[in-house]
């Protein structure tokens, strides 16, 4: 190796010193990185732990390489000293320290079967300033990328959950099962962001927070209703009794519609909702005697609402069958009027088809499917008799 001149030595020492300063600043930044701070505070688990193991080893190696760099550069500075002149041996030594591989890193025993009779018993690895810096350069991106990813997930969760937690606190905190579940969901996400942030993708985070936000919006309305009920307990109980009366009337209306269907229409068994109005009334009396039992009254209102919806569905089913019968009667009348307008109402075939449809409609119970076919046949026959499309 050709010894460097004194000017070349001083220039390279200055360049390496500046390089070491930059590396020092970067390593300190990595050490204070928010992602690294989180990993030190909360030992990682799961996916994050699996990915952290090789990154942690690479980071440790970076610091070891940093120590070697300082040692090699200090050795070169020591030999250079502050003299204005260096002899050939001194320049050669400084050149070796700056450009060669003077630093022993490791000794690895060579298996006996792989040695020669007079060969070495171990393999010694030497490194220098250049290849150490190159290795640090190649190692750094993966470390920075990993720490940035940890920080990004943690920041995303914290920034999105902070306003959500504030809204939950303003809403009164966990006062119901639903609000307790929301609080648990927030706590779970915070735990994940601390111990296993990389198990969550950004879309998954956004979806889970959106779901919690939707639940909180609904729960805020519930909690507001609770507050209103507690503030006007007598009025809240009276309102609940009104809802129970609506349910009772719905049962009666559905029973009438069901009975009418059974008389007028041939149909399978219609659903008969269980009538729990008496039990609900008893429960309401008990809750009413406990002013401030808002959660219990709210739960009772939910039961009444569910029961009312069930009864309304059964009523709509029965009423739909009755409405279908009326509709078919009206369609037949409309087609008969059309036939008269077209001058074919007295046609023998049309009269027969009308009698069939009318007879089916007059039956009790009637067959809606048969009536539908008969009315369609009558409509089709008008088209055939008049040459018009039905």
C-alpha positions as CSV (number, residue, x, y, z in Angstrom):
1,X,0.0,0.0,0.0
2,X,1.5,3.3,-1.1
3,X,1.9,5.6,1.9
4,X,-0.2,8.8,1.9
5,X,1.5,12.1,1.9
6,X,1.2,14.3,5.0
7,X,-1.4,16.5,3.2
8,X,-3.4,13.5,2.2
9,X,-3.3,12.1,5.7
10,X,-4.5,15.3,7.2
11,X,-7.3,15.6,4.6
12,X,-8.4,12.0,5.2
13,X,-8.3,12.5,9.0
14,X,-10.5,15.5,8.7
15,X,-13.0,13.7,6.3
16,X,-13.2,10.7,8.6
17,X,-13.7,13.0,11.7
18,X,-16.6,14.8,10.0
19,X,-18.0,11.4,8.9
20,X,-17.8,10.2,12.5
21,X,-19.5,13.3,13.8
22,X,-22.4,12.7,11.4
23,X,-22.6,9.1,12.4
24,X,-22.6,10.1,16.1
25,X,-25.5,12.5,15.5
26,X,-27.5,9.8,13.6
27,X,-27.0,7.2,16.2
28,X,-28.1,9.6,18.9
29,X,-31.2,10.4,16.9
30,X,-31.9,6.7,16.6
31,X,-31.5,6.3,20.3
32,X,-34.0,9.0,21.0
33,X,-36.3,8.0,18.2
34,X,-40.0,7.8,19.3
35,X,-40.3,4.3,18.0
36,X,-37.2,3.2,19.9
37,X,-38.5,4.9,23.1
38,X,-41.7,3.0,22.8
39,X,-39.9,-0.3,22.4
40,X,-37.8,0.3,25.5
41,X,-40.9,1.4,27.5
42,X,-43.1,-1.5,26.4
43,X,-41.4,-4.7,25.5
44,X,-42.7,-5.8,22.1
45,X,-44.7,-8.9,21.4
46,X,-46.2,-10.8,18.5
47,X,-45.4,-9.5,15.0
48,X,-43.5,-6.5,16.3
49,X,-41.3,-8.7,18.5
50,X,-40.5,-11.0,15.6
51,X,-39.4,-8.1,13.4
52,X,-37.6,-6.3,16.2
53,X,-35.2,-9.2,17.0
54,X,-33.1,-8.8,13.8
55,X,-33.4,-5.0,13.9
56,X,-32.2,-5.0,17.6
57,X,-29.2,-7.1,16.6
58,X,-28.4,-4.8,13.7
59,X,-28.7,-1.8,16.0
60,X,-26.3,-3.4,18.5
61,X,-23.9,-4.1,15.7
62,X,-24.1,-0.4,14.6
63,X,-23.0,0.7,18.0
64,X,-20.2,-1.9,18.0
65,X,-19.0,-0.6,14.6
66,X,-19.2,2.9,15.9
67,X,-16.9,2.0,18.8
68,X,-14.5,0.4,16.3
69,X,-14.5,3.5,14.1
70,X,-13.6,5.7,17.0
71,X,-10.8,3.4,18.1
72,X,-9.3,3.2,14.6
73,X,-9.6,6.9,14.1
74,X,-8.1,7.7,17.5
75,X,-5.2,5.3,16.7
76,X,-4.5,7.1,13.4
77,X,-4.7,10.5,15.2
78,X,-2.3,9.3,17.8
79,X,0.3,8.2,15.3
80,X,-0.1,11.4,13.3
81,X,0.3,13.5,16.4
82,X,0.8,17.2,16.0
83,X,4.1,17.0,14.2
84,X,4.8,19.0,11.1
85,X,6.7,16.1,9.5
86,X,6.4,12.3,9.6
87,X,9.0,9.8,8.5
88,X,8.1,7.0,6.0
89,X,7.4,4.4,8.7
90,X,5.0,6.8,10.4
91,X,3.2,7.7,7.2
92,X,3.0,4.0,6.3
93,X,1.4,3.2,9.7
94,X,-1.1,6.1,9.5
95,X,-1.9,4.9,5.9
96,X,-2.5,1.4,7.2
97,X,-4.8,2.6,10.0
98,X,-6.8,4.8,7.5
99,X,-6.9,2.7,4.4
100,X,-6.2,-0.9,5.6
101,X,-7.9,-3.3,7.8
102,X,-6.1,-3.0,11.1
103,X,-8.9,-3.9,13.5
104,X,-9.5,-7.5,14.6
105,X,-13.2,-8.2,14.9
106,X,-13.5,-11.9,15.6
107,X,-11.8,-15.3,15.7
108,X,-13.7,-18.3,14.4
109,X,-12.3,-21.8,15.0
110,X,-11.8,-23.8,11.8
111,X,-13.1,-27.4,12.1
112,X,-10.3,-29.9,12.1
113,X,-11.6,-31.6,8.9
114,X,-11.4,-28.3,7.1
115,X,-7.8,-27.5,8.0
116,X,-4.6,-28.4,6.3
117,X,-1.7,-30.0,8.2
118,X,0.2,-26.8,8.6
119,X,-2.7,-24.3,8.1
120,X,-4.2,-22.0,10.7
121,X,-6.6,-23.3,13.4
122,X,-8.9,-20.3,13.3
123,X,-10.1,-17.7,10.9
124,X,-9.4,-14.1,12.0
125,X,-11.6,-11.3,10.6
126,X,-10.1,-7.8,10.3
127,X,-11.9,-4.6,9.3
128,X,-11.0,-1.1,8.5
129,X,-12.6,2.4,8.5
130,X,-14.0,2.1,5.0
131,X,-15.7,-1.3,5.2
132,X,-17.0,-0.6,8.7
133,X,-18.7,2.6,7.4
134,X,-20.0,0.8,4.4
135,X,-21.6,-1.9,6.6
136,X,-23.2,0.8,8.8
137,X,-24.6,2.5,5.8
138,X,-26.2,-0.7,4.6
139,X,-27.6,-1.5,8.0
140,X,-29.0,1.9,8.8
141,X,-32.1,2.0,6.4
142,X,-33.7,-1.2,7.8
143,X,-33.4,0.1,11.3
144,X,-34.8,3.5,10.5
145,X,-37.6,2.0,8.5
146,X,-38.6,-0.3,11.3
147,X,-38.5,2.5,14.0
148,X,-40.5,4.8,11.7
149,X,-43.1,2.2,11.1
150,X,-43.5,1.6,14.9
151,X,-43.8,5.4,15.4
152,X,-46.3,5.8,12.5
153,X,-48.7,3.2,13.8
154,X,-48.5,4.5,17.4
155,X,-49.0,8.1,16.3
156,X,-51.9,7.1,14.1
157,X,-53.7,5.3,17.0
158,X,-53.0,8.0,19.6
159,X,-54.0,10.9,17.3
160,X,-57.3,9.2,16.3
161,X,-58.1,7.8,19.8
162,X,-57.5,11.0,21.7
163,X,-60.6,12.8,20.5
164,X,-62.6,9.6,20.8
165,X,-61.6,9.2,24.5
166,X,-62.4,12.9,25.1
167,X,-65.9,12.4,23.7
168,X,-66.4,9.3,25.8
169,X,-65.4,11.2,28.9
170,X,-67.7,14.1,28.1
171,X,-70.5,11.6,27.4
172,X,-70.2,10.4,31.0
173,X,-67.8,7.5,30.7
174,X,-68.7,3.9,31.0
175,X,-72.3,4.1,32.3
176,X,-73.8,1.3,30.2
177,X,-72.6,-2.0,28.8
178,X,-72.1,-0.4,25.4
179,X,-70.0,2.5,26.7
180,X,-67.9,0.0,28.8
181,X,-67.3,-1.9,25.6
182,X,-66.2,1.2,23.8
183,X,-63.8,2.0,26.6
184,X,-62.5,-1.6,26.4
185,X,-62.0,-1.2,22.6
186,X,-60.0,2.0,23.1
187,X,-57.9,0.4,25.8
188,X,-57.2,-2.6,23.6
189,X,-56.1,-0.5,20.7
190,X,-53.8,1.5,23.0
191,X,-52.4,-1.7,24.3
192,X,-51.8,-3.0,20.7
193,X,-50.1,0.3,19.7
194,X,-47.8,0.0,22.7
195,X,-46.8,-3.7,22.5
196,X,-47.5,-4.9,19.0
197,X,-48.1,-1.9,16.7
198,X,-46.9,-3.7,13.6
199,X,-49.6,-6.3,13.9
200,X,-52.0,-3.6,12.7
201,X,-52.2,-2.1,9.2
202,X,-53.3,1.5,8.7
203,X,-56.6,0.4,7.0
204,X,-57.3,-1.9,10.0
205,X,-56.6,0.9,12.5
206,X,-58.9,3.3,10.6
207,X,-61.6,0.7,10.3
208,X,-61.5,-0.2,14.0
209,X,-61.5,3.4,15.1
210,X,-64.4,4.2,12.7
211,X,-66.3,1.3,14.2
212,X,-65.7,2.7,17.7
213,X,-66.7,6.2,16.6
214,X,-70.0,4.9,15.2
215,X,-70.6,3.0,18.5
216,X,-69.8,6.1,20.5
217,X,-72.2,8.3,18.4
218,X,-75.0,5.8,19.1
219,X,-74.0,5.5,22.7
220,X,-73.9,9.3,23.1
221,X,-77.5,9.4,22.2
222,X,-78.3,6.7,24.7
223,X,-76.4,8.5,27.4
224,X,-78.2,11.7,26.6
225,X,-81.5,9.9,26.9
226,X,-80.4,8.4,30.2
227,X,-79.6,11.9,31.5
228,X,-83.0,13.2,30.3
229,X,-84.8,10.3,32.0
230,X,-83.1,10.8,35.3
231,X,-83.8,14.6,35.1
232,X,-87.5,14.0,34.6
233,X,-88.2,10.7,36.1
234,X,-92.0,11.0,36.4
235,X,-92.2,12.1,32.7
236,X,-89.8,9.3,31.6
237,X,-92.0,6.7,33.3
238,X,-95.1,8.2,31.8
239,X,-93.5,8.1,28.3
240,X,-92.6,4.5,28.8
241,X,-96.2,3.6,29.8
242,X,-97.3,5.3,26.6
243,X,-94.9,3.1,24.6
244,X,-96.3,0.1,26.4
245,X,-99.8,1.1,25.5
246,X,-98.7,1.4,21.9
247,X,-97.3,-2.1,22.1
248,X,-100.6,-3.4,23.6
249,X,-102.6,-1.7,20.7
250,X,-100.2,-3.2,18.2
251,X,-100.9,-6.7,19.5
252,X,-104.6,-6.1,19.2
253,X,-104.3,-4.7,15.7
254,X,-102.1,-7.6,14.6
255,X,-104.5,-10.1,16.1
256,X,-107.4,-8.5,14.2
257,X,-105.5,-8.6,10.9
258,X,-104.4,-12.2,11.5
259,X,-108.0,-13.2,12.2
260,X,-109.2,-11.4,9.1
261,X,-106.6,-13.2,7.0
262,X,-107.6,-16.5,8.4
263,X,-111.3,-15.8,7.4
264,X,-110.6,-14.3,4.0
265,X,-107.4,-15.8,2.6
266,X,-106.0,-19.3,2.2
267,X,-102.5,-19.0,3.7
268,X,-100.0,-20.9,5.9
269,X,-99.8,-20.2,9.6
270,X,-99.0,-16.6,10.3
271,X,-96.5,-15.7,13.1
272,X,-98.1,-15.0,16.5
273,X,-95.7,-12.7,18.5
274,X,-95.6,-13.5,22.2
275,X,-97.6,-11.0,24.2
276,X,-95.4,-9.9,27.1
277,X,-97.2,-6.7,27.8
278,X,-98.4,-7.9,31.2
279,X,-94.8,-8.9,32.3
280,X,-93.4,-5.6,30.9
281,X,-96.0,-3.6,32.8
282,X,-95.1,-5.4,36.0
283,X,-91.4,-4.6,35.4
284,X,-92.3,-1.0,34.6
285,X,-94.1,-0.7,38.0
286,X,-91.0,-2.0,39.8
287,X,-88.6,0.3,37.9
288,X,-90.9,3.3,38.4
289,X,-90.5,2.8,42.2
290,X,-86.7,3.4,41.9
291,X,-86.2,7.0,40.8
292,X,-82.8,7.3,39.1
293,X,-82.8,3.7,37.8
294,X,-82.2,5.1,34.3
295,X,-80.3,2.1,32.9
296,X,-83.1,-0.3,34.0
297,X,-85.7,2.0,32.4
298,X,-83.7,2.3,29.2
299,X,-83.3,-1.5,29.0
300,X,-87.1,-1.8,29.5
301,X,-87.7,0.7,26.7
302,X,-85.4,-1.4,24.5
303,X,-87.5,-4.5,25.2
304,X,-90.7,-2.7,24.4
305,X,-89.2,-1.3,21.2
306,X,-88.0,-4.8,20.1
307,X,-91.4,-6.3,20.9
308,X,-93.2,-3.5,19.0
309,X,-91.1,-4.0,16.0
310,X,-91.8,-7.8,16.0
311,X,-95.5,-7.2,16.3
312,X,-95.5,-4.6,13.6
313,X,-93.7,-7.0,11.3
314,X,-96.3,-9.7,11.9
315,X,-99.1,-7.1,11.4
316,X,-97.5,-5.9,8.1
317,X,-97.3,-9.5,6.9
318,X,-101.0,-10.1,7.5
319,X,-102.0,-6.6,6.2
320,X,-100.0,-7.3,3.1
321,X,-102.0,-10.3,2.3
322,X,-105.3,-8.4,2.8
323,X,-103.9,-5.5,0.7
324,X,-103.0,-8.0,-2.0
325,X,-106.6,-9.3,-2.1
326,X,-107.9,-5.7,-2.5
327,X,-105.3,-5.0,-5.2
328,X,-106.4,-8.1,-7.2
329,X,-110.0,-7.1,-6.9
330,X,-109.1,-3.6,-8.2
331,X,-107.0,-4.9,-11.0
332,X,-109.8,-7.2,-12.2
333,X,-112.3,-4.3,-12.1
334,X,-109.8,-2.1,-14.1
335,X,-109.4,-4.8,-16.7
336,X,-113.1,-5.3,-17.0
337,X,-113.5,-1.6,-17.6
338,X,-110.8,-1.7,-20.2
339,X,-112.6,-4.6,-21.9
340,X,-115.8,-2.6,-22.0
341,X,-114.0,0.4,-23.4
342,X,-112.6,-1.8,-26.2
343,X,-116.0,-3.3,-26.9
344,X,-115.1,-6.9,-26.0
345,X,-116.6,-7.2,-22.4
346,X,-119.5,-9.3,-23.6
347,X,-117.1,-11.8,-25.4
348,X,-118.0,-15.3,-24.2
349,X,-114.4,-16.2,-23.3
350,X,-113.9,-13.0,-21.5
351,X,-117.1,-13.4,-19.5
352,X,-116.0,-16.9,-18.5
353,X,-112.6,-15.7,-17.4
354,X,-114.1,-12.8,-15.4
355,X,-116.5,-15.2,-13.7
356,X,-113.6,-17.5,-12.8
357,X,-111.6,-14.6,-11.3
358,X,-114.6,-13.1,-9.6
359,X,-115.5,-16.5,-8.1
360,X,-112.1,-17.0,-6.8
361,X,-112.1,-13.6,-5.2
362,X,-115.5,-14.3,-3.6
363,X,-114.3,-17.5,-1.8
364,X,-113.5,-17.3,1.9
365,X,-110.8,-18.2,2.4
366,X,-109.6,-17.3,-1.1
367,X,-106.4,-18.5,-2.9
368,X,-104.3,-15.4,-3.8
369,X,-102.1,-17.4,-6.1
370,X,-105.0,-18.8,-8.0
371,X,-106.6,-15.3,-8.2
372,X,-103.3,-13.8,-9.5
373,X,-103.2,-16.4,-12.3
374,X,-106.9,-15.9,-13.1
375,X,-106.6,-12.1,-13.3
376,X,-103.4,-12.4,-15.5
377,X,-105.3,-14.8,-17.8
378,X,-108.1,-12.3,-18.1
379,X,-105.6,-9.6,-19.0
380,X,-103.9,-11.8,-21.5
381,X,-107.2,-12.7,-23.1
382,X,-108.1,-9.0,-23.6
383,X,-104.9,-8.6,-25.6
384,X,-105.7,-11.7,-27.7
385,X,-109.3,-10.5,-28.4
386,X,-108.2,-7.0,-29.4
387,X,-104.9,-7.7,-31.0
388,X,-103.3,-5.4,-28.4
389,X,-100.3,-6.2,-26.2
390,X,-101.5,-6.7,-22.6
